[in-house]
Amino acid sequence: MPVSKAQQRAQNKWIEKTYDRINLTVPKGQKEVIKAHAEARGESVNGFIGRAIDETMERDKAAPGAVGEATEGE
């Protein structure tokens, strides 16, 4: 069922208020590789990228010498 222009405007307004946008640039051809990878796991590209960022940040936080953590010898 098509969405009316008023519904689209309302959705865009809600998205603008609720989310921040990040413009991601990748080398030619990489977009399709990312899309195929995400789809193979039942995810959207946005969901996959968000998960990748979250998991990397968690891993980095747990790594020795992470920001905010004392390193050996301090």
Backbone as a ProteinNet text record, in pm:
[ID]
protein_1_A
[PRIMARY]
MPVSKAQQRAQNKWIEKTYDRINLTVPKGQKEVIKAHAEARGESVNGFIGRAIDETMERDKAAPGAVGEATEGE
[TERTIARY]
84.8	0	88.7	70.8	152	130.2	235.7	230.5	196	107.2	70.4	186.5	182.8	287.3	287	169	160	222	198.2	257.7	410.1	459.1	603.3	667	601.6	653.5	657.6	553	549	659.2	678.6	784.3	921.8	944.6	1073.1	1098.5	995.7	1008.7	1045.3	981.2	1010.8	1154.2	1195.6	1332	1433.5	1409.9	1501.6	1514.4	1404	1403.8	1466.5	1456.9	1494.6	1634.5	1685.2	1811.2	1911.4	2039.9	2147.5	2184.4	2227.2	2268.9	2419.7	2477	2618.6	2629.2	2701.5	2721.9	2848.7	2837	2947.8	2988.3	3116.3	3168.4	3259.3	3235.3	3315.7	3363.9	3472	3520.9	3414.7	3419.7	3326.6	3324.1	3205.4	3188.3	3172.2	3221.9	3214.9	3070.7	2991.1	2852.3	2778.1	2795	2726.4	2779	2909	2966.5	2906	2895.4	2837	2690.1	2617.1	2474.7	2454.2	2533.3	2521.2	2554.1	2656.4	2694.9	2580.8	2524.1	2413.9	2292.6	2255.5	2138.6	2157.1	2280.1	2307	2284.5	2289	2267.2	2131.4	2047.1	1911.7	1907.5	2005	2011.3	1999.8	1961.1	1969.2	2113.7	2149.8	2283.7	2301.6	2202.2	2208.8	2225.6	2148	2158.4	2294.5	2347.3	2479.3	2587.3	2585.9	2687.4	2676.8	2555.4	2537.1	2591.3	2563.4	2612.9	2764.6	2822.7	2967.7	3032.4	2974.3	3026.2	3014.7	2896.3	2875.9	2973.7	2988.4	3077.3	3222.8	3263.5	3400.6	3426.2	3331.5	3348.4	3356.8	3274.5	3280.9	3415.6	3462.7	3591.1	3703.2	3698.8	3802.2	3801.7	3681.9	3670.3	3732.6	3723.1	3775.4	3924.6	3980.7	4122.2	4211.4	4325.7	4420.7	4460.4	4466.3	4504.1	4390.8	4268.6	4154.3	4137.6	4077.2	4053	3980.3	4031.4	3966.8	4013.1	4098.6	4149.1	4298.2	4341.2	4483	4559.9	4678.4	4763	4872.3	4938.8	5042.2	5147.9	5189.7	5293	5238.3	5109.3	5050.9	5013.4
-118.9	0	124.3	213	333.8	423.7	493.2	585.7	723.4	793.1	927.4	1023.9	1136.5	1237.5	1288	1301.5	1347.5	1244.1	1116.3	1011.4	1012.2	1030.5	1033.8	1152.9	1269	1387.4	1364.4	1304.3	1276.6	1178.7	1076.5	979	1044.5	1125.6	1194.7	1288.2	1356.3	1446.2	1366.4	1251.7	1166.1	1112.4	1067.2	1015.9	1125.5	1246.1	1357.9	1390.7	1380.6	1410.9	1297.6	1174.2	1055.9	1004.5	1025.9	965.2	1069.3	1035.7	1110.6	1034.8	1107	1043.6	1052.6	948.2	944.9	909	989.9	963.2	879.5	756.3	663.2	649.4	667.9	653.3	531.3	442.6	320.8	312.1	237.5	222.1	158.1	191.6	133.5	-18.1	-74.3	-218.7	-268.6	-193.9	-238	-234.3	-141.9	-131.5	-263	-320.7	-446.2	-561	-561	-664.2	-653.9	-531.3	-508.6	-550.6	-511.6	-544.9	-696.1	-767.6	-913.5	-978.7	-928.5	-982	-964.1	-845.5	-817.5	-905.1	-913.2	-991.7	-1139.7	-1189.7	-1330.8	-1362.4	-1258.6	-1276	-1223.6	-1192.1	-1146.2	-1006.5	-923.1	-787.4	-685.5	-566	-454.7	-404.8	-328	-269.3	-180.3	-100.1	-11.7	-92.1	-198.8	-282.9	-348.5	-396.3	-459.5	-359.5	-241.3	-141.5	-98.3	-78.3	-42	-149.5	-275.9	-387.2	-393.4	-374.7	-377.5	-267.9	-150.2	-40.1	-73	-119.1	-152.7	-259.2	-365.8	-475.5	-430.4	-347.4	-298.1	-207.2	-121.3	-32.6	-112	-216.2	-301.8	-372.6	-426.3	-495	-397.7	-277.1	-178.2	-134.5	-125.5	-85.7	-191.2	-318.3	-427.8	-448.7	-386.8	-407.4	-336.2	-396.3	-329	-193.8	-95.3	39	117.4	67.4	137.4	273.2	365.2	498.6	488.4	558.6	558.1	445.7	358.4	249.6	270.4	233.7	243.5	138.2	174.5	77.6	34	-74.4	-126.8	-20.6	-5.8	90.1	225.3	246.2	374.2	371.6
0	0	0	-96	-102.9	18.7	54.4	167.4	113	182.8	137.4	163.2	95.1	114.5	258.6	317.6	456.6	551.1	525.9	609.1	595.3	472.9	449.4	519.6	511.8	581.7	732	786.5	930.5	969.7	889.2	918.5	910.3	807.7	794.3	911.3	957.1	1072.9	1197.1	1218.1	1333.3	1324.7	1207.5	1188.7	1219	1168.8	1190.8	1339	1412.3	1554.6	1637	1591.1	1668.7	1639.9	1519.8	1478.2	1429.7	1442.2	1377.4	1251.5	1151.6	1026.3	1012.6	954	921.6	773.7	698.7	557.4	544.5	499.5	488.4	342.3	314.1	179.2	174.9	78.6	62.6	-81.6	-104.9	-242.6	-332.6	-461.2	-558.9	-545.2	-544.7	-534.7	-392.3	-294.8	-155.4	-102.5	-151.3	-107.4	-132.3	-249.7	-282.3	-197.6	-165.3	-78.9	60.7	112.2	245.2	245	141.9	131.9	128.9	49.9	41.2	175.4	242.6	373.6	473.8	478.4	571	539.3	413.2	373.1	404.5	390.5	419.7	566.9	648.8	792.6	837.8	741.6	774.7	833.5	799.2	852	739.3	775.8	682	683	582.8	580.9	702.9	734.4	850.3	979.3	993.3	1112.6	1123.9	1010.9	1011.4	1050.3	990.1	1020.6	1167.3	1216	1356.7	1449.6	1417.7	1499.7	1494.6	1376.1	1361.6	1446.4	1445.6	1526	1674.7	1718.3	1860	1907.3	1827.4	1867.1	1872	1776.8	1775.8	1895.4	1927.8	2042.3	2172.5	2186.5	2305.4	2313.7	2202.2	2198.9	2234.2	2177.1	2204.1	2351	2408.5	2548.6	2640.2	2601.9	2682.8	2661.1	2558.2	2525.2	2626.1	2658.6	2747.8	2689.9	2776.3	2731.8	2669.6	2682.6	2624.8	2693.1	2623.6	2676.2	2808.9	2909.9	3040.3	3131.2	3082.1	3164.2	3190	3309.3	3341.7	3264.7	3217.4	3152.1	3249.9	3217.7	3303.6	3328.4	3455.3	3488.5	3529.7	3525.7	3566.4	3712.2
[MASK]
++++++++++++++++++++++++++++++++++++++++++++++++++++++++++++++++++++++++++

